[in-house]
Amino acid sequence: MPFCTQCGHEAGNADAFCAHCGAGQTPPGSFRGTESPGPEPSLNNNAPMHDPLAGLSSRTAAILCYVPAIGWIAAVIVLAARKFKDDHLIRFHAFQGLYLFAAWLVVDWVVGPIMHFTPGPSRPIELLLHAALLAVSIFMMVKASHDEAYVLPIIGELAQRSATEH
């Protein structure tokens, strides 16, 4: 019985793709061009896994941390990734992006409801705060694209402290 050229699991003689990993299979006795036949089949399932962040540069990761509304996801991934564990600049951007998102949540969940209970037109103030946070996010994406660690007031200082602590 043949084995998958990618993961080493058993594959049928007529299988075009591995049922376990989905890799295309080369018919027995033929090779495409000058490619090698692939790794030897292995019964060891402890083979190293492919790093999904291998192609992601530090600059791109830093920019993604400031994307409004979803940047917090990139920031959490960056902080959890081994690839960026020792990169102080990217960790700073990730923490500052998280704190900027927290400021957005404070405006949405605290300031907004308080403004609705105050007399007078409160909606313009809430929109102004959102516009300011959007402008800061765009400004920080530009700074991150230039590999600059611009420290925002209050949250930037918290981000610096958080980035140095691991």
Secondary structure, DSSP 8 states (H G I E B T S, - for coil): --B-TTT--B--TT-SB-TTT--B---TT--STT----S---S-S------TTTT--HHHHHHHTTSTTTHHHHHHHHHH-STTTT-HHHHHHHHHHHHHHHHHHHIIIIIHHHHHTSSS--HHHHHHHHHHHHHHHHHHHHHHHTT-----TTHHHHHHHHHH--
